[in-house]
């Protein structure tokens, strides 16, 4: 009898304890925030809890995923995506630097073609007048071509014509040299056109890019303070966008400095050719003046 009573009491305890276990089992599947919430359940939730604790019941993946914290996946950090997501000021800086780089390469192509053509013209003209004995012969050898050497010859011829009847050769040569110097200076200004812009781009582009970087990093820190997190996934995109401005500034500045130095050397060589042409024109004028005096002396002797 005693054993029978004990068995009946144990069975009753199991029957009474099973509803409490069924009610506690769903709380084990909830996230920590749900476990700390006050244990107040509606009748519908109380009815759904035993059903979820049934042996054959399975927890769906969607339900399990909803209990996990949402993790923000970093966006793609390609140059174009960083440009599109940048601040308006940073975008303006990047566009300005891109235009400066475009201007640099445009000047490079244009000046390369221009300097190659004018150097070839001056060399060819100097070769043609190398055997000329007078200004008239030199002009005849060059024909109607335009260039710096024909301009120098025309200036010398004009000065000799305007100074007809003056016996001072030194004054004629001085005035002709002054006219030739003006032509050389004008040619130097023309051939250096655009090089000042290259120097400006090379000198200011890094600082303009640095301004965009400082502005972008400032906005990134403001975003960090608003988000109240120092997670790298939140901080990295803004800093990368800011550093892109510095990178574009260097891309615009470095070629501009290299191209400027290259054209400085090429321009110096071309101006040396122009000075040679000016000297050739002055020598031809001097020969013409000497011939004039020799011819006048012979006529007077006869």
PASERO-473692 format. One line per field, with one value per residue (C-alpha): chain; x, y, z. Coordinates in Angstrom, 2 decimals, padded with zeros to 5 digits, always signed. Example, Ala and Ser with C-alpha at 12.3 -4.5 7.8 and 13.67 -1.06 7.14 Angstrom:
! PASERO-473692
mol [A|A]
xx [+012.30|+013.67]
yy [-004.50|-001.06]
zz [+007.80|+007.14]
//
This chain:
! PASERO-473692
mol [A|A|A|A|A|A|A|A|A|A|A|A|A|A|A|A|A|A|A|A|A|A|A|A|A|A|A|A|A|A|A|A|A|A|A|A|A|A|A|A|A|A|A|A|A|A|A|A|A|A|A|A|A|A|A|A|A|A|A|A|A|A|A|A|A|A|A|A|A|A|A|A|A|A|A|A|A|A|A|A|A|A|A|A|A|A|A|A|A|A|A|A|A|A|A|A|A|A|A|A|A|A|A|A|A|A|A|A|A|A|A|A|A|A|A|A|A|A|A|A|A|A|A|A|A|A|A|A|A|A|A|A|A|A|A|A|A|A|A|A|A|A|A|A|A|A|A|A|A|A|A|A|A|A|A|A|A|A|A|A|A|A|A|A|A|A|A|A|A|A|A|A|A|A|A|A|A|A|A|A|A|A|A|A|A|A|A|A|A|A|A|A|A|A|A|A|A|A|A|A|A|A|A|A|A|A|A|A|A|A|A|A|A|A|A|A|A|A|A|A|A|A|A|A|A|A|A|A|A|A|A|A|A|A|A|A|A|A|A|A|A|A|A|A|A|A|A|A|A|A|A|A|A|A|A|A|A|A|A|A|A|A|A|A|A|A|A|A|A|A|A|A|A|A|A|A|A|A|A|A|A|A|A|A|A|A|A|A|A|A|A|A|A|A|A|A|A|A|A|A|A|A]
xx [+000.00|+002.77|+004.48|+001.23|+000.58|+004.09|+003.61|+000.29|+001.85|+004.74|+002.40|+000.29|+003.40|+004.47|+001.01|+000.96|+004.49|+004.07|+002.01|+004.61|+007.42|+005.39|+004.99|+008.71|+010.04|+009.16|+010.96|+014.21|+013.92|+013.43|+016.27|+017.70|+015.62|+012.45|+013.57|+014.08|+010.65|+007.83|+006.15|+002.80|+001.27|-002.06|-004.39|-003.58|+000.15|-000.53|-002.39|+000.36|+003.11|+002.10|+001.71|+005.27|+006.55|+005.07|+007.59|+006.96|+007.02|+009.98|+011.18|+011.15|+014.37|+012.58|+011.58|+015.15|+016.56|+014.22|+015.71|+019.24|+020.68|+020.78|+024.37|+024.96|+026.95|+029.52|+028.72|+031.04|+034.02|+034.74|+035.86|+032.55|+030.42|+032.57|+032.16|+028.37|+028.01|+030.37|+029.33|+028.43|+031.60|+033.79|+032.06|+032.75|+036.42|+036.70|+035.02|+037.29|+040.40|+039.20|+038.73|+042.20|+043.65|+041.79|+043.18|+046.69|+046.57|+044.94|+047.77|+050.30|+048.97|+048.54|+051.97|+053.71|+052.26|+052.93|+056.54|+057.35|+055.99|+057.69|+061.03|+060.96|+060.07|+062.93|+065.48|+064.34|+064.43|+067.93|+069.09|+067.63|+069.32|+072.66|+074.15|+072.32|+074.56|+072.00|+068.60|+067.01|+068.47|+067.31|+063.78|+063.77|+064.95|+062.18|+059.49|+056.14|+056.26|+055.28|+057.31|+059.68|+062.66|+060.75|+059.54|+063.12|+064.30|+061.40|+062.21|+065.83|+064.83|+062.35|+064.94|+067.51|+064.95|+063.84|+067.48|+068.48|+070.81|+072.14|+075.85|+076.00|+075.96|+076.02|+072.69|+071.05|+072.28|+071.15|+067.66|+067.42|+068.58|+065.90|+063.21|+064.51|+064.53|+060.86|+060.01|+061.96|+060.17|+056.78|+057.61|+058.71|+055.41|+053.46|+055.26|+054.94|+051.18|+049.52|+052.59|+051.46|+048.24|+050.27|+052.32|+049.15|+047.56|+050.72|+051.09|+047.47|+045.92|+047.36|+046.03|+042.60|+042.47|+043.54|+040.68|+038.23|+039.79|+039.51|+035.90|+035.04|+036.74|+034.91|+031.60|+032.69|+033.32|+029.96|+028.35|+030.24|+028.95|+025.39|+025.62|+027.35|+029.56|+033.18|+032.54|+034.97|+032.14|+030.56|+033.76|+035.67|+033.39|+033.41|+037.17|+037.74|+035.58|+037.59|+040.94|+039.76|+039.86|+043.54|+044.25|+042.58|+044.53|+047.81|+046.71|+046.12|+049.26|+052.00|+051.52|+051.17|+054.55|+056.27|+054.76|+055.67|+059.32|+059.42|+058.03|+060.41|+063.33|+061.77|+060.86|+064.38|+065.76|+063.29|+064.16|+067.82|+066.86|+064.99|+068.03|+070.13|+067.65|+067.88|+071.68|+071.49|+069.24|+071.61|+074.60|+072.82|+071.94|+075.55|+076.72|+074.22|+075.40|+079.04|+078.26|+076.43|+079.42|+081.83|+079.65|+079.40|+083.15|+083.81|+081.31|+082.96|+086.42|+085.30]
yy [+000.00|+002.42|+001.81|+002.31|+005.59|+006.80|+005.94|+007.80|+010.86|+010.89|+010.66|+013.51|+015.66|+015.01|+015.92|+019.12|+020.12|+019.56|+022.78|+024.92|+023.41|+023.97|+027.65|+028.15|+026.49|+029.31|+031.88|+029.97|+030.58|+034.34|+036.87|+038.25|+041.41|+039.33|+037.33|+040.51|+041.88|+041.49|+038.11|+039.36|+037.29|+037.60|+034.61|+034.10|+033.95|+031.54|+029.27|+029.50|+028.61|+025.00|+024.49|+025.71|+023.39|+020.33|+017.60|+017.71|+021.50|+023.13|+026.70|+028.35|+029.99|+033.32|+033.41|+032.65|+035.29|+037.92|+037.45|+038.29|+041.80|+043.62|+044.03|+046.76|+045.45|+048.02|+049.43|+048.94|+051.31|+051.85|+055.33|+056.03|+054.92|+056.99|+060.02|+059.60|+059.28|+062.17|+065.56|+068.39|+070.34|+067.25|+066.54|+070.10|+069.72|+066.41|+067.83|+070.89|+068.73|+066.47|+069.52|+070.76|+067.39|+067.54|+071.05|+069.80|+067.00|+069.29|+071.81|+068.98|+067.69|+071.17|+072.42|+069.24|+069.68|+073.45|+073.24|+070.40|+072.35|+075.69|+074.06|+072.25|+075.50|+077.48|+074.73|+074.42|+078.21|+078.49|+075.76|+077.58|+080.92|+079.44|+080.31|+083.62|+086.65|+089.38|+090.04|+089.98|+086.56|+085.22|+086.48|+084.97|+081.60|+081.55|+082.70|+083.77|+081.50|+082.89|+082.42|+084.05|+084.15|+085.85|+088.40|+089.07|+089.51|+091.85|+093.96|+094.31|+095.23|+097.82|+099.43|+099.56|+101.21|+103.73|+104.59|+105.27|+108.25|+107.86|+107.22|+105.78|+102.00|+101.59|+103.40|+101.27|+098.04|+099.17|+100.00|+096.75|+094.80|+096.53|+095.51|+091.93|+091.81|+092.82|+090.02|+087.50|+088.59|+088.37|+084.87|+083.88|+085.12|+083.27|+079.98|+080.16|+080.58|+078.00|+077.25|+079.61|+077.61|+074.40|+075.95|+077.06|+073.61|+071.88|+074.20|+074.41|+071.01|+069.19|+071.90|+071.88|+068.11|+068.48|+070.92|+068.31|+065.68|+067.89|+068.69|+065.02|+063.86|+066.59|+065.27|+061.71|+062.71|+064.43|+061.21|+059.19|+061.46|+061.12|+057.33|+057.06|+054.25|+053.80|+050.70|+050.55|+049.71|+053.08|+055.16|+053.73|+054.84|+058.52|+058.61|+056.79|+059.36|+062.16|+060.63|+060.22|+064.03|+064.09|+061.27|+063.18|+066.31|+064.41|+062.92|+066.45|+068.01|+065.48|+065.40|+069.21|+069.68|+067.11|+068.60|+072.13|+071.16|+069.36|+072.34|+074.69|+072.73|+072.47|+076.16|+077.11|+075.12|+076.73|+080.25|+079.47|+078.66|+081.97|+083.84|+082.10|+083.30|+086.84|+086.69|+085.43|+088.34|+090.82|+089.40|+089.70|+093.33|+094.06|+092.59|+094.72|+097.86|+097.06|+096.46|+099.78|+101.66|+099.81|+100.54|+104.22|+104.47|+102.93|+105.29|+108.27|+107.08|+106.75]
zz [+000.00|+000.90|-002.40|-004.25|-002.47|-003.32|-006.99|-007.08|-005.41|-007.87|-010.83|-009.45|-008.97|-012.57|-013.87|-011.84|-012.85|-016.60|-017.30|-015.50|-017.61|-020.73|-019.83|-019.06|-022.21|-024.72|-022.56|-023.09|-026.84|-026.48|-026.63|-023.38|-023.65|-023.71|-020.67|-018.64|-019.58|-017.04|-017.29|-018.53|-021.30|-022.99|-023.11|-026.78|-026.00|-023.14|-025.54|-028.17|-025.67|-025.06|-028.78|-029.36|-026.60|-028.21|-028.99|-032.73|-033.07|-034.90|-034.69|-038.16|-039.45|-039.96|-036.33|-035.25|-037.54|-036.14|-032.70|-033.89|-033.86|-037.20|-038.47|-041.05|-044.00|-045.28|-048.70|-051.64|-051.37|-055.07|-056.19|-057.94|-054.97|-052.61|-054.88|-055.08|-051.30|-050.48|-049.14|-051.55|-050.71|-051.16|-054.48|-055.64|-054.69|-056.57|-059.69|-059.63|-059.32|-062.13|-064.37|-063.40|-064.39|-067.71|-068.35|-067.55|-070.11|-072.70|-072.31|-072.51|-075.83|-077.33|-076.27|-077.43|-080.91|-080.96|-079.77|-082.13|-085.11|-084.30|-083.53|-086.85|-088.64|-087.10|-087.75|-091.36|-091.86|-090.40|-092.76|-095.76|-095.04|-093.99|-097.43|-097.94|-098.46|-097.84|-096.30|-099.75|-100.54|-097.17|-097.73|-101.21|-099.81|-097.19|-099.61|-098.19|-095.16|-091.78|-088.64|-086.25|-088.64|-091.49|-088.92|-087.82|-091.41|-092.17|-089.07|-090.16|-093.72|-092.46|-090.18|-093.01|-095.29|-092.67|-091.87|-095.47|-095.72|-092.18|-092.12|-088.59|-088.86|-085.07|-084.70|-087.41|-085.84|-082.40|-083.60|-085.53|-082.46|-080.39|-082.90|-082.96|-079.15|-079.08|-081.52|-079.40|-076.21|-077.92|-079.13|-075.62|-074.17|-076.83|-076.37|-072.56|-072.79|-070.51|-068.43|-065.68|-065.41|-065.11|-062.30|-060.50|-060.76|-059.58|-056.60|-055.38|-056.18|-053.12|-050.80|-052.47|-052.05|-048.43|-047.87|-049.19|-046.92|-043.82|-044.65|-045.19|-041.98|-040.07|-041.40|-040.51|-036.89|-036.77|-038.04|-035.41|-032.64|-033.92|-034.27|-030.86|-032.07|-033.09|-035.19|-038.11|-040.51|-039.65|-039.57|-042.57|-045.48|-044.49|-043.97|-047.27|-049.09|-047.50|-048.42|-052.02|-052.36|-051.41|-053.86|-056.71|-055.72|-056.00|-059.33|-060.62|-059.09|-059.86|-063.67|-063.73|-062.02|-064.26|-067.43|-066.35|-065.78|-069.12|-071.01|-069.18|-070.66|-074.13|-074.17|-073.17|-076.11|-078.49|-077.32|-077.95|-081.54|-081.75|-080.46|-083.12|-085.73|-084.37|-084.57|-088.15|-089.14|-087.44|-089.32|-092.65|-091.88|-091.00|-094.33|-096.22|-094.45|-095.19|-098.85|-099.02|-097.66|-099.93|-102.93|-101.98|-101.51|-104.94|-106.57|-104.90|-106.01|-109.60]
//
